[in-house]
Amino acid sequence: MKVGDRVRVNSSVVVYIHPEHRGQPFDMKDEEGEVIGIVNEWKGRPVSANLPILVQFTTKFKVHLKEDELEIIS
């Protein structure tokens, strides 16, 4: 998986930060977005992030996810 890939959430991931459903549970399953970043360093030092893949779904909505929660769309 790399920056620029189109991805789909393939498992049930509940978030409470969706701009249209703020403060309410929102299941991300089957939502599609684009990988805009992969966290592997912070301030020049290598890190092992728990949720390393940053995916943008809309202009106001970005989420960090695990690689096994996503599938690449061709």
KEMARGU-702540 format. One record per residue (C-alpha): x, y, z; residue in three letters. Coordinates in steps of 0.05 Angstrom, whole numbers, plus 5000, padded with zeros to 4 digits. Each point is the difference from the previous one (the first is absolute). Example, Ala and Ser with C-alpha at 12.3 -4.5 7.8 and 13.67 -1.06 7.14 Angstrom:
REM residues 2
524649105156ala;502750694987ser;
REM end
This chain:
REM residues 74
500050005000met;502750694982lys;498050734998val;494950124944gly;496749315003asp;492449985001arg;497649575057val;493749725031arg;498849845074val;498849255001asn;498249905073ser;495550335051ser;503650615028val;495850455044val;502150735006val;497050595038tyr;503450564962ile;496349994933his;498250734984pro;492749824982glu;499149545060his;504250355053arg;499549675068gly;496049424973gln;502649314980pro;501249944925phe;502149344968asp;505350114946met;499049324966lys;499950064923asp;502050745001glu;505050184946glu;505750505002gly;507250144981glu;506449865038val;503350675014ile;505449785049gly;503549435034ile;502850145069val;506849685008asn;503950575032glu;498850585047trp;504750595007lys;505249624959gly;499849385044arg;497049334979pro;493549805035val;495549405000ser;493150334998ala;493949595020asn;495850314944leu;505250184946pro;495750114938ile;496950704993leu;493949984953val;496150604976gln;492649864986phe;497550724989thr;503350685004thr;498150055074lys;500849275020phe;506649635009lys;501149375042val;506149595022his;498849264988leu;503749335002lys;502249684935glu;495749385013asp;493750435005glu;500950234928leu;499949704930glu;502850324938ile;495050184945ile;502549924929ser;
REM end
